[in-house]
Structures are given as C-alpha cells and as structure tokens.
C-alpha cells in the first residue's frame, strides 16, 4: 500500500511539470512502457506497449453499467472519492464542476468518479450526491461496484485509494484528477484541491479534444 501512495505522489509531481514536458506531439503520456514480443515476417521481435487503463465494469448513479466502452472515443477525467468525505472531496468536486460545465453535453467527453466506500455509497446514495452537486450521468458518472476492482483500477490510474483507520473517514485517498485520452492513456495528473491546477486541466482537456 505504501508503494501505491508513493506512485501517486510521483504522478502528481509529474503532472505539475506537464507544460515543461510538452513536445511536438502534445501532452506527455504517463506510465512505463511494457516490453512485449510479437511475430514480424516470421521473426520474433521485442516491441513496447504503452500503459493504458484496463477494461472495467462499474455501476453509476442511475444504475447504468459503465465500462471502457462507455468512454470509447472520449477524452475523460477520473478521480476517487466517497460521499461522506468531509476533507478534500467537496473541494475536488467543486473544482471539477468547472470542467464539467466547460464540456458537458459533448459526446467526446466524460467524467468517472469512483467511490472507494462501496459499503455505504449505494446507487441511491450516489444519486443523492449527484443531485447535491447538480450533475448529470449524461456526462458525469459516479461509480460503485466491487471494492477490490475499484482499488485495483486506482492503482492503474496511479492514484491512492485504500482503507485506513488512521485517515479521516476511514479512507486514505489523494485529491488527484486524472486526464485520460481516447486511447485510455494517462495524459495528465492534477491536484483537484488547487483551483489553478484545475484551470490547467481544463486547458489540457481542450487541447486533447482539439487534437485527437
């Protein structure tokens, strides 16, 4: 678990350097490339595979099944929260509303917010939370599902999400918001509690929408 926390910190630091790392192809691609072998003209060669978010299946506030197909061909944001969180979650959701308002209604944009308190954050509870923040599942999906599956995919997003008796509310989680491109590659990491970083998120999201 400590490793997940360290990975999250590194990812956030990399995200703060997004503009410095820009190149001709646009925003950087996060993650370590994995070596793979394949056959080319009858010969076995070693290639590399970029880190991508794996297939998933969760349920949103409207009881709809949300999978990787839901975000196919879309730029999307991802974060982790729980509805009874009284520390960073309200700040992150308030700042994410700016991105939501900027891009809601676009068929090529979405937001996935994963609850890490799967015991209490039922579909009904998520529906209440969506109403509280005035958001629609047409664009913004509040997700629940198998606890281990949610914690596993947090690892794939390089985000901290775990149970902790020492953390407020019983869960240790970062306030990171992840920017993902249409190929499910991570293109940015942003501190969701920082309004300035979230302004940069909106700009970077627009950049991906314009260039992909």
Buried (B, 14 or more C-beta within 10 A) or exposed (E): EEEBBEBBBEBBEBBBEBEEEEEEEBBBBBBEEEEEEEEEEEEEEEEEEBBBBEEBBBBBBBEEEBEEEBBEEBBBBBBBBBBBBEBBBBBBBBBBBBBBEBBBEEEBBBBBBBBBBBEEBBBEBBBBBBEEBEBBBEBBBBBBBEBEBBBEBBBBBBBBBBBEEEEEBBBBBBBBBBBBBBEBBBBBBBBBBBEEBBBBBBEBBBBBBEEB
